[in-house]
Amino acid sequence: MNVKQYLLDKIANGTLHVALIDPDKQPAETAGEIAERMKNAGTDAVFIGGSTGVTSENLASTAKAIKERSGLPVIHFPGGPDALSREVDCILYMCMMNSEKLDNVIGYQVMAAPYIKKLGIEAVSMGYVIVEPGMKVGEVGKAKVVKREEVDLAVAYGLAAEMYGMSFFYLEAGSGADRPVPPEMIRAVKSAISIPLIVGGGIRTPEAAAAAREAGADIIVTGTLLERCDDGEYLGSVVRAAKGQ
């Protein structure tokens, strides 16, 4: 499967929903059950990764369980170069553009590149920017977070990602954020760039998902909600709102 093309083909028909599952938060079997539940709710793909605690072992077992239970594309959302697995369908080869730690911008990517090549994993380039409040990913990533009112700065990052030739651009408020990325920021970035826009962090209600979609997000990611809610009908309502169904 060419995952990048799969995503682009789906985006051509409307906004996607992606479930984010952290391999460090539950056993692989449970992750597979969550993925199956989310597929039934209408999710299009699964990101797997986390800021801490991800190993090659739990990454591989989680990816395998998710594919067996859901059949959805499994996309590695890396937190660093230490955990890699050929069990994933692709890896987001991402640059944390507003990190003050050079390794997060380019160093870890250079370290991982030969291993990604050797494992034969499809790599999809992505610019990744942390928006206030940022949460754990902002802290671990040493991000100089984009403040909620700094819309022009977010637009500049998006344009830079596109000019670098990156395939996707991601605005991230952080897992567990009490506020998602502001719709006015999403709208401004989407109007300025031509590459697909991913939005995640703090999206836990149908209203928040709909607001991100209506503002222009091409892919909407939910993660913390999946860990805290096992109500299939409610999860389905969030997915449907994200996809405009």
Helices and strands as residue ranges (DSSP letters): H 3-11, E 16-21, H 28-41, E 45-48, H 56-70, E 74-76, E 90-96, H 102-102, I 103-107, H 108-119, E 122-130, H 135-140, H 151-163, E 168-172, H 183-192, E 197-200, H 206-215, E 219-222, H 224-228, H 232-243
